Each structure stands twice: as C-alpha cells, then as structure tokens.
Amino acid sequence: MADTLALDALSKRYGDGPPVLSNLSRSFEPGTLTLLVGPNGAGKTTLLRLLAVQAYPTDGAVRYGEIDVHDDPYRYLQRVGLVHAGPELPEHLTAVELLEWILRSRGHWTEDEGPARIAAVLDRLRLDERRANLIGTYSSGMTQKAQVAAAFVAEPAVVLMDEPLRSLDTATTEATVDLIGEFVADGGLAVVASHLTDALRPLADEVVRLGEESPVSA
C-alpha cells in the first residue's frame, strides 16, 4: 500500500533564472492518478525529477509518508517505478536482463516466479521477439516499452511517468493505459505528465495545470 506523497513549500530554480516551481504545496494520495499538463517549460519534467530524487529542491521538501525523500532516497525509491523523459536505459542489457536486475535489486526475484513475471509484462506491452536483444539496438518505441515494463515489473507503490505514451503504437498505448488504470485501482499512486491527455484524462482523479502563476487543479 502506498503512503501519501507530499510537497511542502517546494521551489526550484536553476542558477540565477526565474523559479520553475515556486512554493508548491500539495499531496498525492494512494489510489489516485494525478495528470500534469501545461506547455513545454511549465515545470512538469522538473516536478517529476524532484519527485524521483533526480533533482534537489531550491527550497522546501518532498515527503513520502514520514520520509524526506532527498534525505533517505534509497528507502523511498525501492517503492517507486519510473518512466524518464528520455531513454535512460542501460544499452548493454537486454530488456529481460534489465527487468531481472530490477527484481533482484528490490528483493522480488525468485527462480520460480521471476521469469514468468518478466514474460507477462513484456507480453502485455508487446515487446516480443526482440526482448533478448540489447536495448541499444531498439527503436524508440521498443525502448519506451522497456521503460514502461521496468516501471511496473517490481510491483511499486508509486509510479512517476514523464510522457509514458511517447513513441508507442496504438495497441501498446492502450495496454499502457490499462496497466496504469489497474495500478491505481489496486491502490497505487501515480503522477503522470503527458501531452496525450485524451488517453489518460478519463483515469485522472486530478489534472494539475502547471505554467500558471499558481498551479491550477481541474
């Protein structure tokens, strides 16, 4: 079961530039999907990077339950699945090897169930005959399938996804939307940024528009 993910007066600026995010306070609850929308440069990716401990706040804090995620990232990130803004996957591994490494590193690997769990998520996302090839040989769509599979394979409590539907074909887009919907229905906490809002808006409990003077919920 997920804990609440909370922003406490969170601000982020780069160098001497204007703040990308300013004094942002809100919470994301288990069993909900929050959809982040807004123009390029509005702060969607910055917010997700802060939530994923890939960037540090200028001021304020991000808390998961009682954990300050930037003070104790390991304990927090063990429960988080990520889809990055770019294809940040190890090119020297196959998709199967990547998912096995994730399961092992999070204590979810067993010889009896691990291979079947990997096969099930890759089958669902239609990453078929190339799953045993190196990720460095994949197309952008195949890399995105591997990213989505990596986010879900270890049964996370939280998923943070930046444009998860990018480069996916129609069938895999539908499969990914279904995975997200089932994850939230089972009590997971999802924060997703996407320009393809028509596919995800029906699942969203809250739509947060960034790039306004103050973020607006719809």
C-alpha positions in Angstrom: 0.0 0.0 0.0 1.3 3.4 -0.9 1.8 6.3 1.5 0.9 9.9 0.7 3.5 11.8 -1.4 3.5 15.4 -0.2 5.1 18.7 -1.4 6.0 21.1 1.3 6.5 24.7 0.0 8.6 23.2 -2.9 10.5 25.6 -5.1 13.1 25.0 -7.8 15.2 27.4 -9.8 18.2 26.9 -12.0 21.1 29.3 -11.4 20.0 32.9 -11.4 17.0 32.3 -13.5 13.4 32.7 -12.5 11.8 29.9 -10.4 10.5 26.9 -12.4 8.3 25.9 -9.5 7.5 28.3 -6.6 6.2 27.5 -3.1 4.3 24.4 -4.3 2.4 22.6 -1.6 0.0 19.7 -2.3 -0.4 16.0 -1.7 -0.8 13.0 -3.9 -2.9 10.2 -2.4 -2.8 6.4 -2.8 -5.3 5.1 -5.3 -5.2 8.2 -7.4 -3.7 9.4 -10.7 -2.6 13.0 -11.0 -2.1 14.2 -14.6 0.3 17.0 -15.0 -0.4 19.2 -18.1 0.9 22.5 -19.4 3.1 23.9 -22.2 6.8 23.0 -22.6 8.9 24.7 -20.0 6.0 24.8 -17.5 7.8 22.6 -14.9 6.3 19.2 -15.5 9.6 17.4 -16.0 11.2 19.4 -13.2 8.5 18.4 -10.8 8.8 14.7 -11.8 12.6 14.9 -11.4 12.2 16.3 -7.9 9.7 13.5 -7.0 12.1 10.9 -8.4 15.1 12.4 -6.5 16.8 13.2 -9.8 17.0 16.8 -8.8 17.1 18.7 -5.5 14.7 21.5 -4.4 16.0 25.0 -4.0 13.6 25.3 -1.1 11.0 23.1 0.6 10.8 19.3 0.7 9.2 16.2 -0.8 7.9 13.7 1.8 6.7 10.1 1.3 4.9 9.2 4.5 7.4 10.2 7.1 10.4 10.1 4.8 12.0 13.2 3.4 12.8 11.6 0.0 16.0 13.6 -0.5 17.4 12.6 2.9 16.5 8.9 2.5 16.3 8.2 -1.2 17.1 4.5 -1.1 14.2 3.5 1.1 11.8 5.6 -0.9 13.0 4.7 -4.4 12.7 1.0 -3.6 8.9 1.5 -3.9 9.0 3.7 -7.0 8.6 2.9 -10.7 9.9 5.5 -13.2 9.4 6.4 -16.8 12.0 9.0 -17.6 11.7 12.0 -20.0 14.4 10.4 -22.2 15.5 6.8 -22.9 17.8 6.5 -19.9 18.2 2.7 -20.0 21.5 0.7 -20.0 22.1 -0.1 -23.6 24.4 -3.1 -22.8 21.5 -5.1 -21.3 18.5 -6.8 -22.9 15.0 -6.0 -21.7 14.9 -9.3 -19.9 18.2 -8.7 -18.2 17.1 -5.2 -17.2 13.9 -6.4 -15.6 15.7 -9.3 -13.8 18.2 -6.8 -12.4 15.3 -4.6 -11.1 13.6 -7.6 -9.5 16.8 -8.8 -7.9 17.8 -5.3 -6.6 14.4 -4.9 -4.9 14.2 -8.3 -3.4 11.4 -9.6 -5.7 13.4 -12.2 -7.6 12.7 -15.9 -7.3 13.8 -18.5 -9.8 10.3 -19.9 -9.8 8.3 -16.7 -10.4 10.8 -14.1 -11.7 11.0 -15.3 -15.4 7.2 -15.6 -15.6 6.7 -12.1 -14.2 9.1 -10.7 -16.7 7.5 -12.5 -19.6 4.0 -11.4 -18.5 4.7 -7.7 -18.5 6.7 -7.8 -21.8 4.0 -9.9 -23.4 1.4 -7.3 -22.3 3.4 -4.5 -23.7 4.0 -6.4 -27.0 7.8 -6.5 -26.7 8.1 -9.8 -28.4 11.0 -11.3 -30.4 13.5 -8.5 -29.6 13.3 -8.8 -25.8 16.5 -10.9 -25.9 18.4 -8.2 -27.9 20.4 -5.4 -26.5 18.4 -2.3 -25.6 21.0 -0.3 -27.6 19.6 -1.9 -30.8 16.0 -0.9 -30.0 13.8 1.6 -31.8 12.4 4.5 -29.8 9.1 2.6 -29.5 10.7 -0.6 -28.2 12.8 1.4 -25.8 9.7 3.1 -24.4 8.0 -0.3 -24.0 11.1 -1.5 -22.0 10.8 1.7 -19.8 7.2 1.1 -19.0 7.8 -2.6 -18.3 10.7 -1.6 -15.9 8.4 0.8 -14.1 5.8 -1.9 -13.3 7.7 -5.2 -13.0 8.6 -4.9 -9.3 5.1 -4.0 -8.1 5.8 -0.5 -7.0 3.7 1.6 -4.7 4.3 4.8 -6.7 4.8 5.4 -10.4 6.2 8.6 -11.8 5.9 8.8 -15.5 7.1 11.5 -17.9 5.3 11.1 -21.3 4.8 7.3 -20.9 2.9 7.1 -24.2 5.6 8.6 -26.3 6.5 6.6 -29.4 4.1 3.8 -28.6 1.8 2.2 -31.3 -1.9 2.2 -30.7 -2.1 -1.3 -29.2 0.7 -0.6 -26.8 -0.7 2.8 -25.8 -4.0 1.0 -24.9 -2.1 -1.7 -22.9 -0.1 1.0 -21.0 -3.2 3.0 -20.2 -4.8 -0.3 -18.9 -1.7 -1.0 -16.8 -1.8 2.5 -15.2 -5.6 2.2 -14.6 -5.2 -1.2 -12.9 -2.3 0.0 -10.8 -4.3 2.9 -9.5 -7.4 0.8 -8.9 -5.2 -1.5 -6.7 -4.2 1.4 -4.5 -1.1 2.6 -6.3 -0.2 6.3 -6.5 0.6 7.7 -10.0 1.8 11.1 -11.1 2.0 11.4 -14.9 2.9 14.1 -17.3 1.6 13.7 -20.8 0.7 15.7 -23.9 -1.6 12.8 -24.9 -4.3 13.8 -22.4 -7.2 12.3 -24.2 -6.0 8.8 -23.4 -5.2 9.5 -19.7 -7.7 12.1 -18.7 -10.5 9.5 -18.1 -8.3 7.8 -15.5 -7.2 11.0 -13.7 -8.5 11.9 -10.3 -6.9 15.4 -10.7 -5.5 17.4 -13.5 -2.9 19.9 -12.5 -2.0 22.6 -15.0 1.5 23.9 -14.5 2.8 27.1 -16.0 0.2 29.3 -14.4 1.2 31.8 -11.7 -0.1 29.2 -9.3 -0.8 25.6 -10.3 -4.5 25.0 -11.2 -6.4 21.8 -10.5 -9.2 20.8 -12.9 
